[in-house]
Amino acid sequence: MMKVSDNQSELFDIVDENDHVIGQATRGEVHKNKNLIHRSIGIIVFNKKSEIFLQQRSSTKDTDPLKWTISASGHVLSGDSYEDTAKRELVEELGVNLRIEMVVKYLCYAPQETEMQKLFRAASNGPFDLHSEEIKQGKFFAQDELIKTLKQNKLQLSYSGKMSLSKIGWL
């Protein structure tokens, strides 16, 4: 089995379908049990041309390695807020501190896990300082360019990335 860069012992709050905390579990546990709903965030960064920055996940990610996803994302650690997690992930993954705005909160039933996800948007033209352990590469896409690229099978989106882009009407 390949070594993953994600800390499998990170502690997450387990929540019910109304987002009330009912317990805790580790990253390793929640990724093996779809009944353990845990919190996550996603941030979609738009540039001044209304393009979206997408990232290709590194090969060492524990879920969806090498698939493309939204600008930044992550799990909410036990006791943390969605907003603080979103700001931290922007700094960790893209090296930027941006103003964020909440778009939508929804329950995401992914193949390997179930997440209560809060999706945010932010604005930046870059450049970004990509965290190489988390991100292989990144690029801004116009909506028509992304749809064409997907239809030609030139890139694969992660499940969570598809859900997030669908929530904002991009897919």
Secondary structure by P-SEA (a helix, b strand, c coil): cccccccccbbbbbbcccccccccccaaaaaacccccccbbbbbbbccccbbbbbbbccccccccccccccbbbbbcccccaaaaaaaaaaacccbbbbbbbcbbbbbbccccccbbbbbbbbbccccccccccccbbbbbcaaaaaaaaaaccccccaaaaaaaaaaccc
